[in-house]
């Protein structure tokens, strides 16, 4: 499913007209679908008092069409015109002739007080003010009108936004202070970047995407996508009946240290739960017991150490490399630590132009490579990076604030520049491909904000890669399965209390569900 910017949406609408579907047809379809979704979500609207906040452009026109339909279905509808509409406004005339009451807020000295009174008595408020047109802070008088609405509406008022809540930036997800957070946002045609980028995503409520009649194929040039269940299902590796453990590949996990002995075990268990045929933990010898407890099915490659810290990075790298010819995926970094010898290990193993299986780098592996000049030119091309925002800051030299203000742009830029698959973790995790394509997760689950869940994600991705799935597909499928497993658990636990190890037993259930729904 494609995700567009405001300018890309405008371009699609223009090209739609070239295909015989005019903007007026799209507007009418949009308004009808908005009204239909409100009726579906709110329930019977006969006799309900509905207030529509109408802006100057197409979003306002969509709202007026919705008003016309809702009043015909028995609602008592008022359209509050917050700013000047076009002189020849056919949709406003049609709404009035259908029985919609009109309040010209901007042209009445008592408009604001009247607006507040109507808001207080309304069962439903429709935000059709700006939609995707809010690209900068909202100024007065519209800002003051929206604040009046927020102040006067009851807690029980049902709020529906047309396409995008006014004040949420369609391209960046930034949120204006005057935004009215709805229970429902009716998305017209395509998701916008702001729907799935924080903090905007949290200000949209439930998203309902509706077809407004845009001709097929006009989005073929769009390279930003949402990760859907259907797409994830299409990526799940097949399991033939005559298979054996060697059929599904081997994953080696290199990591662990005295203070982080559980991280490689979580990652290895996740790789196995994702379907890898065999998992090996290459960890400091003194923590093998702790790491192996999480995944007793794994084999071990003990590395000589002193108090949980690798003793000799060069010889450890050689020992690992001599075993790698049998493996189909390598995960490096989970709990590895930042000692001098681990830096030598990383330098000798993954920055040395040796032939390696598909490589996933996480956690301290990322922190270590960030210290090397032009590290991306030294990594194998078949590499996936899985940073959280702090690690991405160290890799790029950008501040956390710079990254968070444009997560999509940062992922697209650096996955292309580094020629690597980049998984930027966090709410609405992104997967960037070297060809410029980006995949966005629809999941923003605070329950997953706990220690070790990143190790589980990197393990899942490695497990899929070991089964022969392409790097980008492994990352996309891994992100979906990880988010879905977290969603199943948090439905029981709520937004806190989820442990990384809780995810492990849920992973095969999610994969099974996807496989059954291919």
Secondary structure, 3 states (H helix, E strand, C coil): CEEECHHHHHHHHHHHHHCCCCHHHHHHHHHHHHHHHHHHHHCCCCCCEEEEEECCCHHHHHHHHHHHHHHHCCCEEEEEECCCCCCCCHHHHHHHHHCCEEEEHHHCCCHHHHHHHHHHHCCEEEEECCHHHCCCCCCCCHHHHHHHHHHHCCCCCEEEEECCCCCECCCCCCECCCCCCCCEEEEECCEEHHHHCCCHHHHCCEEEEECCCCCCCCCCCCCEEECCHHHHHHHCCCCCCCCCHHHHCEEEEECCCCCCCCHHHHHHHHHHHCCCCEEEEEEEHHHHHHHHHHCCCCEEEEECEECCEECCHHHHHHHHHHHHHHCCEEEECCCCCCCHHHHHHHHHHHCCCCCCCEEEECCHHHHHHCCCCCHHHCCCCCEEECCCHHHHHHHHCCCHHHHHHCHHHHHHHHHHHHCCEEEECCCCCEEECCCCCEEECCCCCHHHCCCCHHHHHHHHHHHHHHCCCCHHHHHHHHHHHHHHHHHHHHHHHCCCCCCHHHHHHHHHHHHHHHHHCC
